[in-house]
Amino acid sequence: MKRIVAMFFAVLLAVLTVPATAKAADEVTLTITADKSTVNPGDTVTFTVSIGPVGELGLGGLEFDLLIPDGMTIIDESVSIPEGLADVFDTDADEIVKPRNGWPKWSHSSRSKGYAGTATLQFLTFSCIVSQDAELGEKSIDVNRDTLTCFDNSLDLNEYSTTIVPAAFTVE
């Protein structure tokens, strides 16, 4: 009997000493698309930002800085967030932080349930003007991966593995 009790405690001790690991969140894709693949100096290009399906734990928060190449300027008045998005994202702020020229940041955090969509959701559009002295060649609107934060809506706030698909275009 002592042997059984000793083995039970040995197994229990072994289980308790194994470190607990947080469950990793699912992967999400953040995509930026341009309405033109080729532009000229003076042109206006419109970009759409969307997020792919989000896991069952929902999107608890998303924050990123856009990387706008030299020779491109966000037209502040063009920044558009679909009506009702704060409700869809279940945002806890009075307003979703949206990018503008000189401060290209997007920010959102959830109040309670978060966003758990199963389809791709377009959540931001903005336009940039190509300056007359823009350097010619291939360009992209991208996301600064060093400042990207994307986490689920669990109590642990697990980070999503986020794939970024930048918008590529050519200035001719």
C-alpha positions as CSV (number, residue, x, y, z in Angstrom):
1,M,0.0,0.0,0.0
2,K,2.9,2.4,0.8
3,R,4.3,1.7,-2.6
4,I,1.1,2.7,-4.3
5,V,0.8,5.9,-2.3
6,A,4.5,6.7,-3.0
7,M,4.0,6.1,-6.7
8,F,0.9,8.3,-6.7
9,F,2.8,11.2,-5.1
10,A,5.7,10.7,-7.5
11,V,3.4,10.9,-10.5
12,L,1.6,13.9,-9.0
13,L,4.9,15.7,-8.3
14,A,6.0,15.0,-11.8
15,V,2.8,16.4,-13.3
16,L,3.0,19.5,-11.1
17,T,6.5,20.3,-12.0
18,V,5.9,20.4,-15.8
19,P,5.5,24.0,-16.7
20,A,2.1,25.1,-18.0
21,T,2.1,26.6,-21.4
22,A,-0.5,29.0,-22.7
23,K,-2.4,27.8,-25.8
24,A,-1.1,29.6,-28.8
25,A,-3.8,31.6,-30.7
26,D,-4.7,30.9,-34.3
27,E,-3.1,32.6,-37.2
28,V,-4.7,35.6,-38.9
29,T,-3.9,37.4,-42.1
30,L,-3.8,41.2,-42.5
31,T,-3.9,42.2,-46.2
32,I,-3.4,45.6,-47.8
33,T,-4.5,45.9,-51.4
34,A,-4.1,48.8,-53.9
35,D,-6.7,49.8,-56.5
36,K,-4.0,50.2,-59.1
37,S,-0.8,48.2,-59.8
38,T,0.8,51.0,-61.8
39,V,0.7,54.7,-60.9
40,N,2.3,58.0,-62.1
41,P,3.5,61.0,-60.1
42,G,0.4,63.1,-59.2
43,D,-1.9,60.0,-59.1
44,T,-4.1,59.1,-56.2
45,V,-4.0,55.4,-55.1
46,T,-6.7,53.9,-52.8
47,F,-5.7,51.2,-50.3
48,T,-8.0,48.7,-48.5
49,V,-6.9,46.9,-45.3
50,S,-8.7,43.7,-44.4
51,I,-8.3,40.9,-41.9
52,G,-9.0,37.3,-42.7
53,P,-10.9,34.8,-40.5
54,V,-10.3,35.1,-36.8
55,G,-10.3,32.2,-34.4
56,E,-13.1,31.3,-32.0
57,L,-11.5,33.3,-29.2
58,G,-12.1,36.4,-31.2
59,L,-9.9,39.4,-31.9
60,G,-9.2,41.2,-28.6
61,G,-6.9,43.8,-30.0
62,L,-5.1,45.0,-33.1
63,E,-2.6,47.7,-33.4
64,F,-0.1,48.5,-36.2
65,D,1.7,51.3,-37.9
66,L,1.5,51.6,-41.7
67,L,4.8,51.9,-43.5
68,I,4.2,54.6,-46.2
69,P,7.1,54.9,-48.7
70,D,8.7,58.2,-49.4
71,G,6.9,60.2,-52.1
72,M,3.5,59.0,-50.9
73,T,1.2,61.0,-48.6
74,I,-2.0,59.9,-46.9
75,I,-4.9,62.1,-47.7
76,D,-6.4,62.6,-44.3
77,E,-9.9,63.2,-45.5
78,S,-9.8,59.9,-47.4
79,V,-9.4,57.6,-44.3
80,S,-12.6,55.7,-44.0
81,I,-13.8,53.1,-41.6
82,P,-17.0,51.2,-42.5
83,E,-20.0,52.4,-40.6
84,G,-20.8,50.1,-37.7
85,L,-17.3,48.7,-37.5
86,A,-17.0,49.7,-33.8
87,D,-19.9,47.4,-33.1
88,V,-18.6,44.6,-35.3
89,F,-15.2,44.8,-33.6
90,D,-16.9,45.3,-30.2
91,T,-14.5,48.1,-29.6
92,D,-14.1,49.5,-26.1
93,A,-13.1,53.0,-27.2
94,D,-15.3,55.9,-28.3
95,E,-13.6,55.8,-31.6
96,I,-11.2,53.4,-33.4
97,V,-7.9,55.1,-33.8
98,K,-7.3,55.6,-37.5
99,P,-4.2,56.5,-39.5
100,R,-3.5,60.0,-40.8
101,N,-0.6,61.7,-42.5
102,G,2.3,61.9,-40.1
103,W,0.8,59.4,-37.7
104,P,0.0,56.2,-39.6
105,K,-1.3,54.1,-36.7
106,W,-4.4,51.9,-36.5
107,S,-5.6,50.8,-33.0
108,H,-8.6,48.8,-31.7
109,S,-9.3,46.8,-28.5
110,S,-12.4,44.8,-27.6
111,R,-14.9,45.4,-24.9
112,S,-16.2,41.9,-24.1
113,K,-16.8,39.4,-26.9
114,G,-14.3,40.6,-29.5
115,Y,-14.6,40.0,-33.3
116,A,-14.7,36.4,-34.4
117,G,-15.6,36.6,-38.1
118,T,-15.2,33.6,-40.4
119,A,-14.8,35.7,-43.6
120,T,-12.4,38.4,-44.7
121,L,-13.4,41.8,-43.3
122,Q,-12.4,45.0,-44.9
123,F,-12.0,47.5,-42.1
124,L,-10.0,50.5,-43.4
125,T,-9.6,52.4,-46.7
126,F,-7.4,55.3,-47.3
127,S,-5.8,57.1,-50.3
128,C,-2.4,58.4,-50.9
129,I,-1.2,60.9,-53.4
130,V,2.0,60.2,-55.3
131,S,4.3,63.3,-55.2
132,Q,5.6,64.7,-58.4
133,D,9.2,63.9,-57.3
134,A,8.4,60.4,-56.1
135,E,11.2,57.9,-56.9
136,L,10.2,55.6,-59.8
137,G,10.1,51.9,-59.3
138,E,8.4,49.2,-57.1
139,K,6.8,50.4,-53.9
140,S,4.6,48.9,-51.2
141,I,2.4,49.9,-48.4
142,D,3.3,47.6,-45.5
143,V,2.9,47.2,-41.8
144,N,5.7,47.7,-39.3
145,R,6.1,44.2,-37.8
146,D,8.0,45.6,-34.8
147,T,5.0,47.5,-33.6
148,L,2.3,45.0,-34.7
149,T,0.1,43.7,-31.9
150,C,-2.7,41.2,-32.6
151,F,-4.1,39.2,-29.8
152,D,-7.2,37.1,-29.1
153,N,-10.0,37.9,-26.7
154,S,-9.2,35.3,-24.0
155,L,-8.1,36.3,-20.5
156,D,-4.6,35.3,-21.5
157,L,-4.5,37.7,-24.5
158,N,-2.6,35.2,-26.6
159,E,-0.9,36.7,-29.6
160,Y,-2.1,35.7,-33.0
161,S,0.6,34.6,-35.5
162,T,-0.1,37.3,-38.1
163,T,0.7,37.1,-41.7
164,I,1.0,40.4,-43.5
165,V,0.3,40.8,-47.2
166,P,1.5,44.3,-48.3
167,A,0.1,46.2,-51.2
168,A,2.6,46.3,-54.1
169,F,2.6,48.8,-56.9
170,T,4.9,50.5,-59.4
171,V,5.5,54.2,-59.8
172,E,6.3,54.9,-63.5
